[in-house]
Amino acid sequence: MMSEQDKLPRLPIPPLRQTIGKYLESIVPVANDDITALAETNRRASHFLKVAERLQQRLIEYEKTQPYSWLEKWWFELAYLSWRESLCINSNYWIAFADDPNAYGLAKAPEQLQPGHPDNHEGKVWDSGEYSEFQVRRAVRFIQKTLDYKELIGEGRLPIDRTRAGPQCMHQYHCMFGMTRIPRMGCDELRQDESTVASRTITVIADDQLYSVDVYDSAGHRRPDGELEAELRAIIADVTERRTLGELDPAVTVLTAGHRDRWSVAYQQLEKQPSNHATLMAIQHSLFAVSLDTTFSDPPGSVNAHQRNMKCHGTQPGHNRWYDKCVSYAFDRNGTAGYLGEHSPCDALIPAFMIEYVAKNVAPENIGINSHNSASSTRHAHVRRLRFTDVGASVLQLISEAEKEVEQTAKASDSRQIRFENYGSDWIKRAAKVGPDAFAQLAMQLTYYRIHGTFASVYETASTRQFLHGRTETVRSLSAESADFMRTMSDPASSSRDKYEALVRAANKHQILLRDASSGNGVDRHLLGLRMAYYRLQPLPSEAPLTDAERTAIEDFFNDPILAKSTTFQLSTSGLFPAYYLSHTGFGSVVAERGYGINYIIEPKRIKFGTEGKTFDVGKGTDVERFEMTLRQILAELKAICEESNEISAGDSSRL
């Protein structure tokens, strides 16, 4: 698995003029018709280039001092760990799994949603106040398959990921298990060491109560399904009894969902008490977290209700999760499963490979009502309750504040799964004759343009894993060609052929942008490096001191309103591989005002878009429901245009 790591090149530092040239090209559609602003940006860039070579040389020398990459340390800090707002929705991503068709003992809603009810189409999350046998049994299957994957990583038996560019860096696979984010004032930390990676425990959460469960015995052997099922049932029995008796510990869990500085204050107070410190250490020492919820979605299969439950808990936002764990599963009362990922240690692509493997291998197993595992007689021996005791009034107040904050965050978020079933990558390649990713990107850009009447600055994730410890680069998907495509599609005088040719030009340009970004020749990471070289790195011994005029030129460039506008990504997008066992994927928009966060999966026969934005009032015009309707219309329009232009008859099977 790691055998080709030493052959991987390091992340390059692109030529200075190349980056500035690409940047200036990318901001033309951002400026739109503002010729004055565009001229001013070009003037600032010209002055910047006269002095920026000194920053470039600082960056080159700094790169020589870093063990893996010039970007890695800064990226952890600036992209993730210095983020102070709540992880819930804003930073952590969420994934929902396909339901098990053999699920049994399902809870039913106390009332049937009438056709006119606003939740009828989307579904509703209910709280049953109870747990179920099927929920426990399915959770154990997911736990076991996740441990299978962990062992593949630990033993180096995963095959090396490869693309046309060659072998990919496998380092991020080692950053999932035993990994926890630790709240610190101003900037968080990550904790993972040999002891946490070799841990024999997982953390189970029920009713905001935490338990440590041994998944390996003292000899390092995996514990069988029956024993784990018995332990989860013991946890349910314990938490149910304590709820009845009013003996539940405070919901410290919700602090992990809220503002990071608030959590850091509470954390410092909690860790001063020995037993609470031991609880925090036990959570950090565990491999991953599993949440058992009493909620369920109705009607069954209502994916939008399901994903709302997964992203922040459907009835008590922020509760019953430990958002700081890199790997977290959640199972509702009916056994519907989901996943929450803390984003800083690794990009979502890596856990997505894992959970697709897990779900695929759980699917064929029979968890029917007549198939049971023998339980261990020592059912309490491997469970330890992790308590938060003697929690002071100040921490209780912080918990109350976090609950209010996260509740507002959840109320302000609107998300839905868009399943477009009419065609997928097979048709796009055969009939549209363009790359599927470019096709999806252009459809999303046109959707935004139709709704809001402006071009959106677009972020698309490009993986730079062909480099050692590579993470991501920004694809600035809004281009002059894509802007021309949107204008052409909106021009009544344009023929289908005109529209198709504009689509092809824009798609070809997109392929170039994606290739450049993946090969380390993007714009935004290099601009970040130059900014850090100015603000963080010391001048080189041979470097002439910067004059006041030169400092002004540098700061004017970095403070240019057009640069800020070009990085205010109203469309933040990221594509995943075809994932048939994932029913919904999503992450929060990075811009509240008229912003959308979209994770999309292009399968051979369909396309899935997991979309999040703020409610219409909070988002000042953001409209996730209208985005879905418009996107569906545009995908249908593009199909007709491509087929007409390429003389594909309407009767041709578009899904072959």
ROSE-504259 format. One record per residue (C-alpha): x, y, z; residue in one letter; residue number from 0. Coordinates in Angstrom, 2 decimals, decimal comma. Layout:
N
      c1      c2      c3 rest  nr
       X       Y       Z    a NUM
...
END
This chain:
656
      c1      c2      c3 rest  nr
    0,00    0,00    0,00    m   0
    2,77    2,45    0,89    m   1
    5,40    0,96   -1,40    s   2
    5,41    3,83   -3,90    e   3
    5,26    6,75   -1,47    q   4
    8,97    7,49   -1,84    d   5
    8,55    7,76   -5,61    k   6
    5,90   10,49   -5,42    l   7
    7,01   14,00   -6,38    p   8
    6,54   16,88   -3,96    r   9
    3,83   19,48   -4,55    l  10
    5,36   22,01   -6,95    p  11
    5,50   25,77   -6,58    i  12
    4,24   27,04   -9,95    p  13
    6,04   29,81  -11,86    p  14
    4,97   33,19  -10,54    l  15
    3,93   34,73  -13,86    r  16
    2,00   31,61  -14,79    q  17
   -0,14   31,82  -11,65    t  18
   -0,81   35,55  -12,01    i  19
   -1,67   35,07  -15,69    g  20
   -4,18   32,32  -14,86    k  21
   -5,62   34,41  -12,06    y  22
   -6,17   37,39  -14,36    l  23
   -7,82   35,13  -16,91    e  24
  -10,13   33,66  -14,26    s  25
  -11,45   37,00  -12,99    i  26
  -12,73   38,28  -16,33    v  27
  -16,20   36,72  -15,92    p  28
  -16,14   37,59  -12,20    v  29
  -15,78   41,27  -13,06    a  30
  -18,39   40,75  -15,79    n  31
  -18,92   44,13  -17,47    d  32
  -17,06   46,20  -14,89    d  33
  -14,22   47,33  -17,15    i  34
  -12,94   49,81  -14,58    t  35
  -12,60   47,15  -11,85    a  36
  -10,92   44,78  -14,29    l  37
   -8,40   47,43  -15,32    a  38
   -7,67   48,20  -11,68    e  39
   -7,07   44,52  -10,91    t  40
   -4,66   44,24  -13,85    n  41
   -2,83   47,35  -12,62    r  42
   -2,47   45,91   -9,12    r  43
   -1,26   42,58  -10,51    a  44
    1,32   44,34  -12,68    s  45
    2,74   46,22   -9,68    h  46
    2,65   43,05   -7,58    f  47
    4,70   41,13  -10,16    l  48
    7,49   43,69   -9,90    k  49
    8,13   42,74   -6,27    v  50
    6,54   39,30   -5,80    a  51
    9,64   37,40   -6,96    e  52
   11,03   38,01   -3,47    r  53
    7,99   36,29   -1,98    l  54
    8,39   33,45   -4,47    q  55
   12,00   32,94   -3,36    q  56
   10,97   32,93    0,30    r  57
    8,43   30,24   -0,54    l  58
   10,99   28,19   -2,45    i  59
   13,41   28,29    0,49    e  60
   10,62   27,49    2,96    y  61
    9,65   24,44    0,90    e  62
   13,12   23,01    1,50    k  63
   12,52   23,04    5,27    t  64
    9,23   21,14    5,19    q  65
    9,17   17,34    5,52    p  66
    6,45   16,66    2,94    y  67
    4,93   19,77    1,39    s  68
    5,23   23,55    1,57    w  69
    1,45   23,74    1,87    l  70
    0,60   21,06    4,44    e  71
    1,15   22,92    7,73    k  72
   -0,55   26,09    6,55    w  73
   -3,44   24,15    5,03    w  74
   -4,26   22,38    8,28    f  75
   -4,28   25,68   10,13    e  76
   -5,98   28,03    7,68    l  77
   -8,43   25,73    5,92    a  78
   -9,64   23,88    9,00    y  79
   -8,17   24,20   12,48    l  80
   -8,44   27,98   12,82    s  81
  -12,12   27,77   11,77    w  82
  -14,06   29,06   14,78    r  83
  -17,68   28,62   13,74    e  84
  -19,60   25,43   14,46    s  85
  -18,50   22,20   12,80    l  86
  -22,12   21,10   12,50    c  87
  -23,20   21,69    8,86    i  88
  -20,54   24,36    8,31    n  89
  -17,49   22,08    8,22    s  90
  -18,33   18,43    8,81    n  91
  -19,76   16,61    5,80    y  92
  -22,54   14,02    5,98    w  93
  -23,40   10,89    4,04    i  94
  -26,52    8,73    4,13    a  95
  -26,56    5,05    3,19    f  96
  -29,13    3,12    1,22    a  97
  -31,72    1,39    3,39    d  98
  -31,74   -2,34    3,99    d  99
  -34,79   -3,80    2,21    p 100
  -34,98   -6,56    4,84    n 101
  -35,31   -4,17    7,79    a 102
  -37,86   -5,36   10,34    y 103
  -39,63   -4,09   13,44    g 104
  -39,86   -0,59   12,05    l 105
  -41,47    2,22   14,02    a 106
  -44,36    3,97   12,37    k 107
  -45,22    7,65   12,53    a 108
  -47,86    8,59   15,11    p 109
  -49,78   10,45   12,43    e 110
  -49,94   10,17    8,66    q 111
  -48,77   13,17    6,69    l 112
  -51,58   14,51    4,55    q 113
  -50,91   15,41    0,88    p 114
  -51,09   19,12    1,68    g 115
  -48,67   18,91    4,60    h 116
  -45,36   20,70    3,89    p 117
  -43,39   17,64    5,04    d 118
  -45,33   15,20    2,86    n 119
  -42,90   15,30   -0,08    h 120
  -39,68   15,63    1,91    e 121
  -40,57   13,36    4,81    g 122
  -40,38   14,12    8,50    k 123
  -38,11   13,09   11,37    v 124
  -39,90   11,68   14,41    w 125
  -38,57   10,74   17,84    d 126
  -39,77    7,36   19,06    s 127
  -37,96    7,54   22,40    g 128
  -36,79    3,96   21,91    e 129
  -34,19    1,80   20,19    y 130
  -34,63   -1,38   18,15    s 131
  -33,09   -4,79   17,63    e 132
  -32,55   -4,22   13,93    f 133
  -30,81   -0,91   14,65    q 134
  -28,34   -2,68   16,95    v 135
  -27,70   -5,53   14,55    r 136
  -27,11   -3,28   11,56    r 137
  -24,80   -1,05   13,60    a 138
  -22,70   -4,09   14,53    v 139
  -22,37   -5,10   10,87    r 140
  -21,11   -1,62   10,00    f 141
  -18,71   -1,69   12,93    i 142
  -17,28   -5,02   11,83    q 143
  -16,84   -4,04    8,18    k 144
  -15,21   -0,77    9,25    t 145
  -12,76   -2,77   11,36    l 146
  -12,11   -4,96    8,31    d 147
  -11,11   -1,83    6,41    y 148
   -9,01   -0,55    9,28    k 149
   -7,10   -3,84    9,27    e 150
   -6,54   -3,60    5,51    l 151
   -4,93   -0,22    6,12    i 152
   -2,96   -1,35    9,15    g 153
   -1,59   -4,37    7,31    e 154
   -0,86   -2,38    4,15    g 155
   -3,16   -4,52    2,03    r 156
   -5,15   -1,78    0,31    l 157
   -4,20   -1,52   -3,36    p 158
   -2,58    1,74   -4,35    i 159
   -5,03    4,22   -5,87    d 160
   -4,05    5,07   -9,43    r 161
   -5,17    7,57  -12,03    t 162
   -3,88    8,45  -15,47    r 163
   -1,32   10,62  -13,67    a 164
    0,07    7,56  -11,89    g 165
    0,06    6,32   -8,29    p 166
   -1,72    8,44   -5,70    q 167
   -0,51    9,34   -2,21    c 168
   -1,97    6,88    0,32    m 169
   -1,08    8,87    3,44    h 170
   -4,62   10,09    4,14    q 171
   -5,87    6,53    4,69    y 172
   -3,76    6,51    7,86    h 173
   -5,43    9,70    9,10    c 174
   -8,93    8,34    9,80    m 175
   -8,83    5,96   12,74    f 176
   -7,94    7,11   16,24    g 177
   -8,03   10,71   14,99    m 178
   -9,73   13,45   17,03    t 179
   -9,89   17,21   16,77    r 180
   -9,11   18,96   20,07    i 181
  -10,64   22,40   20,75    p 182
   -8,11   25,14   21,49    r 183
   -8,65   28,88   21,71    m 184
   -7,99   30,44   18,32    g 185
   -6,78   27,30   16,58    c 186
   -7,59   23,65   17,25    d 187
   -5,22   20,68   17,31    e 188
   -5,39   17,14   15,96    l 189
   -4,59   14,17   18,10    r 190
   -3,53   10,83   16,66    q 191
   -0,62    8,72   17,81    d 192
    0,48    5,11   17,89    e 193
   -1,70    4,36   20,91    s 194
   -4,89    5,76   19,37    t 195
   -4,30    3,97   16,05    v 196
   -3,74    0,71   17,96    a 197
   -6,80    1,27   20,16    s 198
   -9,13   -1,65   20,88    r 199
  -12,16    0,54   21,61    t 200
  -14,86    2,56   19,93    i 201
  -17,06    5,25   21,49    t 202
  -20,82    4,59   21,47    v 203
  -23,21    7,48   22,09    i 204
  -26,86    7,09   23,10    a 205
  -29,04    9,87   24,52    d 206
  -25,89   12,04   24,77    d 207
  -24,36    9,46   27,12    q 208
  -20,99    8,02   26,14    l 209
  -19,67    4,49   26,46    y 210
  -16,36    2,85   25,64    s 211
  -16,78   -0,55   23,96    v 212
  -13,97   -3,03   23,41    d 213
  -14,09   -4,32   19,84    v 214
  -10,92   -6,40   20,28    y 215
  -10,10   -8,68   23,20    d 216
   -6,92   -8,45   25,25    s 217
   -5,09  -10,67   22,76    a 218
   -6,04   -8,38   19,86    g 219
   -8,69  -10,72   18,43    h 220
  -11,87   -9,27   16,98    r 221
  -14,92   -9,77   19,12    r 222
  -17,78  -11,60   17,36    p 223
  -21,09  -10,07   16,29    d 224
  -23,07  -11,67   19,08    g 225
  -20,91  -10,15   21,79    e 226
  -21,01   -6,69   20,26    l 227
  -24,77   -6,89   19,86    e 228
  -25,09   -7,83   23,52    a 229
  -22,91   -4,88   24,52    e 230
  -24,98   -2,40   22,50    l 231
  -28,17   -3,82   24,05    r 232
  -26,60   -3,37   27,47    a 233
  -25,87    0,27   26,65    i 234
  -29,47    0,80   25,51    i 235
  -30,80   -0,81   28,69    a 236
  -28,52    1,34   30,83    d 237
  -29,32    4,64   29,14    v 238
  -33,06    3,88   29,09    t 239
  -33,05    3,19   32,82    e 240
  -31,04    6,31   33,59    r 241
  -33,36    8,42   31,46    r 242
  -36,33    7,07   33,42    t 243
  -34,61    7,79   36,73    l 244
  -33,42   11,23   35,64    g 245
  -29,77   10,22   36,00    e 246
  -28,40   11,30   32,62    l 247
  -25,16   13,26   32,58    d 248
  -25,18   16,72   30,92    p 249
  -25,13   16,76   27,12    a 250
  -21,47   17,72   26,72    v 251
  -21,71   16,26   23,20    t 252
  -23,49   19,35   21,88    v 253
  -20,45   21,47   22,70    l 254
  -18,55   19,69   19,93    t 255
  -21,14   20,96   17,44    a 256
  -20,96   24,63   18,42    g 257
  -18,49   27,50   18,30    h 258
  -14,94   26,24   18,73    r 259
  -13,79   28,88   21,21    d 260
  -16,80   28,17   23,45    r 261
  -15,95   24,47   23,33    w 262
  -12,30   25,19   24,12    s 263
  -13,30   27,13   27,26    v 264
  -15,53   24,28   28,41    a 265
  -12,88   21,71   27,50    y 266
  -10,26   23,44   29,65    q 267
  -12,63   23,39   32,60    q 268
  -13,66   19,78   32,07    l 269
  -10,13   18,44   31,77    e 270
   -9,20   19,89   35,18    k 271
  -11,50   17,33   36,85    q 272
   -9,73   13,91   36,85    p 273
  -12,70   11,72   35,89    s 274
  -13,82   14,13   33,16    n 275
  -10,27   14,26   31,85    h 276
  -10,27   10,46   31,74    a 277
  -13,51   10,54   29,71    t 278
  -12,04   13,00   27,20    l 279
   -8,91   10,84   26,87    m 280
  -11,00    7,69   26,36    a 281
  -12,94    9,34   23,54    i 282
   -9,73   10,50   21,89    q 283
   -8,20    7,06   22,33    h 284
  -11,08    5,31   20,54    s 285
  -10,94    4,30   16,88    l 286
  -14,23    5,93   15,87    f 287
  -17,67    6,87   17,17    a 288
  -21,10    5,25   16,73    v 289
  -24,32    7,10   17,61    s 290
  -27,57    5,27   18,31    l 291
  -30,58    7,57   17,83    d 292
  -34,20    7,18   18,86    t 293
  -35,34    9,19   15,83    t 294
  -36,59    7,83   12,51    f 295
  -37,71    9,16    9,14    s 296
  -41,21    8,76    7,74    d 297
  -42,32    7,75    5,24    p 298
  -39,67    5,02    4,85    p 299
  -37,15    5,88    2,16    g 300
  -37,66    9,65    2,48    s 301
  -34,05   10,48    1,76    v 302
  -34,35   14,19    2,51    n 303
  -35,66   13,58    6,02    a 304
  -32,97   10,94    6,44    h 305
  -30,13   13,26    5,46    q 306
  -31,45   16,03    7,72    r 307
  -31,23   13,57   10,59    n 308
  -27,69   12,61    9,62    m 309
  -26,26   16,12    9,19    k 310
  -27,23   17,46   12,62    c 311
  -29,76   15,14   14,33    h 312
  -33,29   15,68   13,19    g 313
  -35,07   16,67   16,41    t 314
  -32,26   17,90   18,71    q 315
  -29,65   19,60   16,50    p 316
  -26,08   18,92   17,56    g 317
  -26,99   16,29   20,12    h 318
  -25,86   12,67   20,33    n 319
  -22,77   13,21   18,17    r 320
  -19,09   13,81   18,84    w 321
  -18,28   16,10   15,93    y 322
  -14,56   16,05   16,73    d 323
  -14,08   12,40   15,72    k 324
  -12,82   11,96   12,18    c 325
  -14,99    8,86   11,67    v 326
  -18,54    8,77   13,06    s 327
  -21,54    6,63   12,19    y 328
  -25,16    7,25   13,18    a 329
  -28,02    4,72   13,17    f 330
  -31,60    5,78   13,70    d 331
  -34,27    3,76   15,45    r 332
  -35,18    1,93   12,23    n 333
  -31,57    1,10   11,38    g 334
  -31,17    3,74    8,70    t 335
  -27,47    4,54    8,62    a 336
  -25,37    7,64    8,05    g 337
  -21,88    9,00    8,43    y 338
  -20,36   12,25    9,68    l 339
  -16,79   13,21    8,81    g 340
  -14,54   15,75   10,52    e 341
  -12,86   17,28    7,52    h 342
   -9,44   18,46    8,68    s 343
   -7,36   15,22    8,75    p 344
   -8,36   13,96    5,31    c 345
  -10,46   14,92    2,33    d 346
  -13,94   13,40    2,09    a 347
  -12,90   11,28   -0,89    l 348
  -10,83    8,94    1,31    i 349
  -13,53    8,09    3,89    p 350
  -15,98    7,82    0,99    a 351
  -13,90    4,97   -0,46    f 352
  -14,04    3,31    2,95    m 353
  -17,74    3,68    3,59    i 354
  -18,68    2,56    0,08    e 355
  -16,61   -0,58    0,82    y 356
  -18,35   -0,96    4,19    v 357
  -21,88   -0,49    2,83    a 358
  -21,23   -2,75   -0,16    k 359
  -20,05   -5,56    2,11    n 360
  -22,86   -5,10    4,64    v 361
  -25,56   -5,17    1,94    a 362
  -25,50   -8,91    1,10    p 363
  -25,50  -10,02    4,74    e 364
  -28,77  -11,34    6,08    n 365
  -29,97   -9,31    9,05    i 366
  -33,41  -10,85    8,82    g 367
  -35,72  -11,40   11,75    i 368
  -34,96  -15,13   11,80    n 369
  -31,16  -14,85   11,76    s 370
  -29,55  -14,21   15,12    h 371
  -26,07  -14,40   16,58    n 372
  -25,26  -16,13   19,81    s 373
  -24,61  -13,57   22,53    a 374
  -21,84  -13,64   25,07    s 375
  -22,79  -14,34   28,66    s 376
  -20,35  -11,69   29,89    t 377
  -22,28   -8,91   28,25    r 378
  -21,17   -6,10   30,57    h 379
  -17,48   -7,02   30,70    a 380
  -16,42   -4,95   27,72    h 381
  -18,50   -1,79   28,17    v 382
  -17,45    1,16   30,29    r 383
  -19,62    4,20   30,85    r 384
  -17,76    7,44   30,17    l 385
  -19,13   10,03   32,54    r 386
  -19,04   13,79   32,84    f 387
  -19,50   14,45   36,54    t 388
  -19,41   17,52   38,75    d 389
  -20,01   19,69   35,72    v 390
  -19,99   23,29   36,93    g 391
  -22,59   25,96   36,31    a 392
  -20,34   27,75   33,83    s 393
  -20,04   24,65   31,61    v 394
  -23,79   24,01   31,87    l 395
  -24,33   27,58   30,67    q 396
  -21,98   26,97   27,73    l 397
  -23,94   23,81   26,84    i 398
  -27,16   25,84   26,86    s 399
  -25,56   28,47   24,60    e 400
  -24,32   25,78   22,21    a 401
  -27,79   24,24   22,01    e 402
  -29,30   27,58   21,01    k 403
  -26,55   28,28   18,47    e 404
  -26,76   24,90   16,76    v 405
  -30,55   24,99   16,73    e 406
  -30,37   28,27   14,81    q 407
  -27,71   26,84   12,48    t 408
  -30,00   23,90   11,72    a 409
  -33,06   26,10   11,20    k 410
  -31,10   28,27    8,78    a 411
  -30,01   25,27    6,67    s 412
  -32,01   23,85    3,79    d 413
  -30,68   20,72    2,14    s 414
  -31,99   18,10   -0,23    r 415
  -30,97   15,22   -2,39    q 416
  -31,57   15,69   -6,11    i 417
  -31,74   12,36   -7,93    r 418
  -31,78   12,88  -11,66    f 419
  -32,75    9,50  -13,11    e 420
  -33,05   10,34  -16,84    n 421
  -29,40    9,77  -17,75    y 422
  -25,86    9,61  -16,41    g 423
  -22,28    9,39  -17,60    s 424
  -23,06    6,78  -20,28    d 425
  -25,36    9,17  -22,14    w 426
  -23,13   12,22  -21,54    i 427
  -20,12   10,52  -23,12    k 428
  -22,09    8,98  -25,96    r 429
  -24,54   11,73  -26,90    a 430
  -23,13   14,97  -25,47    a 431
  -19,57   13,89  -26,33    k 432
  -18,02   15,87  -23,46    v 433
  -16,57   14,94  -20,09    g 434
  -19,27   14,08  -17,50    p 435
  -17,70   16,27  -14,80    d 436
  -17,55   19,29  -17,09    a 437
  -21,16   18,66  -18,16    f 438
  -22,36   18,59  -14,53    a 439
  -20,36   21,70  -13,66    q 440
  -21,83   23,68  -16,55    l 441
  -25,35   22,55  -15,67    a 442
  -24,89   23,81  -12,10    m 443
  -23,42   27,14  -13,25    q 444
  -26,31   27,68  -15,66    l 445
  -28,78   26,82  -12,91    t 446
  -27,32   29,53  -10,69    y 447
  -27,33   32,01  -13,57    y 448
  -30,98   31,30  -14,35    r 449
  -32,05   31,79  -10,74    i 450
  -29,93   34,76   -9,68    h 451
  -29,11   36,49  -12,98    g 452
  -25,38   36,66  -12,24    t 453
  -22,34   34,46  -12,68    f 454
  -21,32   32,60   -9,53    a 455
  -17,72   32,31   -8,46    s 456
  -17,22   28,54   -8,46    v 457
  -15,03   26,27   -6,38    y 458
  -14,55   22,71   -7,55    e 459
  -12,30   20,32   -5,67    t 460
   -9,36   18,91   -7,58    a 461
   -7,28   16,23   -5,90    s 462
   -3,51   16,72   -5,82    t 463
   -2,82   13,24   -4,46    r 464
   -0,37   12,53   -7,27    q 465
    2,01   14,47   -4,99    f 466
    3,38   13,47   -1,60    l 467
    0,81   14,38    1,09    h 468
   -1,23   16,14   -1,59    g 469
   -4,70   17,35   -0,62    r 470
   -6,70   19,60   -2,95    t 471
   -6,52   22,56   -5,29    e 472
   -9,30   24,88   -6,43    t 473
  -10,67   24,52   -9,93    v 474
  -11,93   28,00  -10,78    r 475
  -14,71   26,53  -12,89    s 476
  -16,19   29,86  -13,91    l 477
  -14,35   30,73  -17,11    s 478
  -14,84   33,06  -20,04    a 479
  -15,99   30,01  -22,00    e 480
  -18,53   28,94  -19,37    s 481
  -19,83   32,52  -19,17    a 482
  -20,26   32,50  -22,97    d 483
  -22,10   29,18  -22,67    f 484
  -24,54   30,65  -20,13    m 485
  -25,16   33,73  -22,25    r 486
  -25,71   31,60  -25,35    t 487
  -28,13   29,30  -23,51    m 488
  -30,10   32,39  -22,44    s 489
  -30,19   34,00  -25,89    d 490
  -33,51   33,34  -27,72    p 491
  -31,73   33,91  -31,03    a 492
  -29,24   31,09  -30,43    s 493
  -29,89   27,83  -32,24    s 494
  -29,44   24,40  -30,71    s 495
  -26,21   24,10  -32,66    r 496
  -24,96   27,40  -31,23    d 497
  -25,76   26,21  -27,72    k 498
  -24,13   22,85  -28,23    y 499
  -20,94   24,36  -29,62    e 500
  -20,77   26,74  -26,66    a 501
  -21,20   23,73  -24,36    l 502
  -18,31   21,90  -26,04    v 503
  -16,00   24,92  -25,86    r 504
  -16,78   25,45  -22,19    a 505
  -16,40   21,73  -21,41    a 506
  -13,04   21,57  -23,15    n 507
  -11,85   24,60  -21,19    k 508
  -13,04   22,97  -17,99    h 509
  -11,00   19,87  -18,70    q 510
   -7,90   22,05  -19,03    i 511
   -8,64   23,85  -15,75    l 512
   -9,20   20,55  -13,93    l 513
   -6,02   19,03  -15,35    r 514
   -3,93   22,07  -14,40    d 515
   -5,30   22,17  -10,86    a 516
   -4,72   18,44  -10,29    s 517
   -1,14   18,74  -11,54    s 518
   -0,29   21,45   -9,00    g 519
   -0,66   24,31  -11,49    n 520
   -3,74   25,96  -10,09    g 521
   -4,10   29,48   -8,75    v 522
   -5,42   29,58   -5,21    d 523
   -2,94   27,44   -3,27    r 524
   -0,01   29,32   -4,80    h 525
   -1,62   32,69   -3,97    l 526
   -2,05   31,43   -0,40    l 527
    1,64   30,51   -0,30    g 528
    2,66   33,96   -1,56    l 529
    0,40   35,62    1,01    r 530
    1,96   33,53    3,79    m 531
    5,44   34,28    2,46    a 532
    4,68   37,98    2,93    y 533
    2,97   37,81    6,31    y 534
    4,70   34,84    7,97    r 535
    8,14   34,21    6,45    l 536
   11,22   36,22    7,27    q 537
   13,11   38,00    4,46    p 538
   15,99   35,97    3,03    l 539
   19,51   37,09    3,97    p 540
   20,19   38,14    0,39    s 541
   16,86   39,91   -0,01    e 542
   16,71   43,69   -0,36    a 543
   14,38   45,28    2,22    p 544
   10,90   46,07    0,96    l 545
   10,19   49,75    0,50    t 546
    6,92   51,31    1,58    d 547
    5,83   51,45   -2,07    a 548
    6,60   47,76   -2,54    e 549
    4,66   46,83    0,59    r 550
    1,75   48,87   -0,70    t 551
    1,89   47,04   -4,04    a 552
    1,77   43,66   -2,28    i 553
   -1,02   44,61    0,10    e 554
   -3,05   46,27   -2,65    d 555
   -2,91   43,04   -4,62    f 556
   -4,01   40,84   -1,72    f 557
   -6,74   43,32   -0,70    n 558
   -8,18   43,74   -4,20    d 559
  -12,01   43,54   -4,08    p 560
  -12,01   41,48   -7,28    i 561
   -9,68   38,91   -5,67    l 562
  -12,05   38,74   -2,70    a 563
  -15,06   38,39   -5,00    k 564
  -13,38   35,62   -7,00    s 565
  -12,86   33,60   -3,80    t 566
  -16,37   34,20   -2,46    t 567
  -17,55   30,91   -3,85    f 568
  -21,33   31,04   -4,21    q 569
  -21,07   27,60   -5,77    l 570
  -18,85   25,30   -3,71    s 571
  -18,80   21,94   -5,44    t 572
  -17,11   18,57   -5,15    s 573
  -17,64   15,38   -7,10    g 574
  -17,31   11,80   -5,88    l 575
  -16,80    8,55   -7,73    f 576
  -19,89    6,49   -8,71    p 577
  -21,15    5,33   -5,29    a 578
  -24,19    3,09   -5,50    y 579
  -24,61    2,44   -1,77    y 580
  -24,58    6,11   -0,76    l 581
  -28,07    7,58   -1,03    s 582
  -27,10   11,14   -0,10    h 583
  -23,91   13,15    0,33    t 584
  -23,65   16,73    1,45    g 585
  -21,72   19,59    2,98    f 586
  -22,54   23,15    3,96    g 587
  -22,33   26,11    1,62    s 588
  -19,30   28,33    2,29    v 589
  -21,20   31,54    1,47    v 590
  -24,48   32,28    3,23    a 591
  -25,81   34,87    0,80    e 592
  -27,03   33,17   -2,39    r 593
  -24,56   30,33   -1,79    g 594
  -24,84   26,57   -2,37    y 595
  -22,71   23,63   -1,30    g 596
  -23,09   20,75   -3,76    i 597
  -21,60   17,29   -3,65    n 598
  -22,45   15,31   -6,77    y 599
  -22,08   11,72   -7,91    i 600
  -22,26   10,91  -11,61    i 601
  -23,25    7,28  -12,11    e 602
  -23,62    5,60  -15,51    p 603
  -27,43    5,87  -15,46    k 604
  -28,16    8,78  -13,10    r 605
  -26,70   11,82  -11,35    i 606
  -27,09   12,58   -7,64    k 607
  -26,66   16,11   -6,30    f 608
  -26,52   16,66   -2,54    g 609
  -27,34   20,35   -2,15    t 610
  -27,21   22,65    0,89    e 611
  -27,98   26,34    1,16    g 612
  -29,45   28,67    3,71    k 613
  -33,15   29,36    3,95    t 614
  -34,49   32,08    1,66    f 615
  -34,46   34,81    4,32    d 616
  -31,12   33,91    5,92    v 617
  -29,52   33,35    2,52    g 618
  -30,97   36,58    1,12    k 619
  -32,40   34,83   -1,89    g 620
  -30,83   31,37   -1,65    t 621
  -33,48   28,92   -2,85    d 622
  -32,57   25,25   -2,68    v 623
  -36,01   24,12   -3,84    e 624
  -35,87   26,35   -6,91    r 625
  -32,31   25,21   -7,55    f 626
  -33,57   21,62   -7,80    e 627
  -36,41   22,48  -10,16    m 628
  -34,21   24,64  -12,38    t 629
  -31,39   22,09  -12,48    l 630
  -33,81   19,38  -13,59    r 631
  -35,14   21,62  -16,35    q 632
  -31,63   22,46  -17,55    i 633
  -30,53   18,83  -17,62    l 634
  -33,57   18,07  -19,77    a 635
  -32,80   21,04  -22,04    e 636
  -29,21   19,96  -22,50    l 637
  -30,32   16,47  -23,41    k 638
  -32,55   17,79  -26,19    a 639
  -29,86   20,17  -27,47    i 640
  -27,15   17,50  -27,57    c 641
  -29,35   14,94  -29,27    e 642
  -30,54   17,40  -31,88    e 643
  -27,03   18,64  -32,59    s 644
  -25,58   15,15  -32,85    n 645
  -28,61   13,79  -34,75    e 646
  -29,58   11,23  -32,13    i 647
  -33,22   10,32  -32,55    s 648
  -35,62   10,81  -29,66    a 649
  -36,41    7,11  -29,71    g 650
  -32,78    6,18  -29,13    d 651
  -32,23    4,64  -25,72    s 652
  -30,59    7,50  -23,85    s 653
  -29,63    5,36  -20,88    r 654
  -27,50    2,81  -22,70    l 655
END
